[in-house]
Amino acid sequence: MKTTKWVMLLLAVMAITVTASMFAGDGHRCAASAEECAKKLQAKLSTHGWLGIETEKDASGRVAIAGVVPGSPAEKAGFAAGDVLAAINGIELGDKDKERLGKAKQKMGPGDEVTYTVLRKGAKLDVTARLAAMPPDRVAQKIGEHILAEHVGAVVASK
């Protein structure tokens, strides 16, 4: 039932986007239509590995865990709010390995085991998690955020 609720919400957002585009002109920033975006994002997010953390940049620009989604692979592995991500599978986070890290992250899918190096209370700690498929409600949320930011927001701003 949860999935149905999110799908209905997504369809409503898409309908608003199409209607707004008809009246305000097609001024969105994303090159694809809202429907094309929804389909592409759904396919991408459904096959991408999901950890279940919410992150933010700390004062020094490092990626810190702001929250852990209950029942997620992150919770099962023992991640905690306040942990700072330092490396993924031995690849340090930062500008020097950005391309290598991006390629490695693209290959991570549901079922893959990934080792994260975190800083917790000043000490390095390796935490291993088995990634899962992103839950349908999270997929719908991400798609909705994109549609609002790239399609609806731009159309409303162009009025």
URPE-V516850 format. One record per pair of residues at least 12 apart in sequence whose C-alpha atoms are under 7 Angstrom apart, sorted by the first residue. I is the first residue (numbers start at 0). J is the second residue. If there is no record, write none. Layout:
# URPE-V516850
((I,J) (I,J))
This chain:
# URPE-V516850
((1,136) (2,135) (2,136) (5,136) (5,139) (6,139) (9,139) (9,143) (12,143) (13,33) (13,34) (16,150) (16,151) (19,154) (20,154) (23,154) (23,158) (25,154) (26,153) (26,154) (26,157) (27,149) (27,150) (27,153) (27,154) (28,149) (28,150) (28,153) (29,149) (29,150) (33,146) (33,150) (37,142) (40,142) (41,138) (44,133) (44,138) (45,132) (45,133) (46,108) (46,109) (46,132) (47,107) (47,108) (47,109) (47,132) (48,107) (48,108) (48,109) (48,130) (48,131) (48,132) (48,133) (49,109) (49,130) (49,131) (49,132) (49,133) (50,71) (50,72) (50,73) (50,130) (50,131) (51,67) (51,68) (51,71) (51,72) (51,73) (52,64) (52,66) (52,67) (52,68) (52,73) (53,65) (53,66) (53,67) (54,66) (61,83) (62,83) (62,84) (63,81) (63,82) (63,83) (63,84) (64,80) (64,81) (64,82) (64,83) (65,80) (65,81) (66,80) (67,79) (67,80) (72,128) (72,129) (72,130) (72,131) (73,128) (76,126) (76,127) (76,128) (82,117) (82,118) (82,119) (83,117) (83,118) (83,119) (84,116) (84,117) (84,118) (85,116) (85,117) (85,118) (86,115) (86,116) (87,114) (87,115) (87,116) (88,113) (88,114) (88,115) (108,130) (109,130) (109,131) (109,132) (110,129) (110,130) (110,131) (111,129) (111,130) (112,127) (112,128) (112,129) (112,130) (113,127) (113,128) (113,129) (114,126) (114,127) (114,128) (115,127))
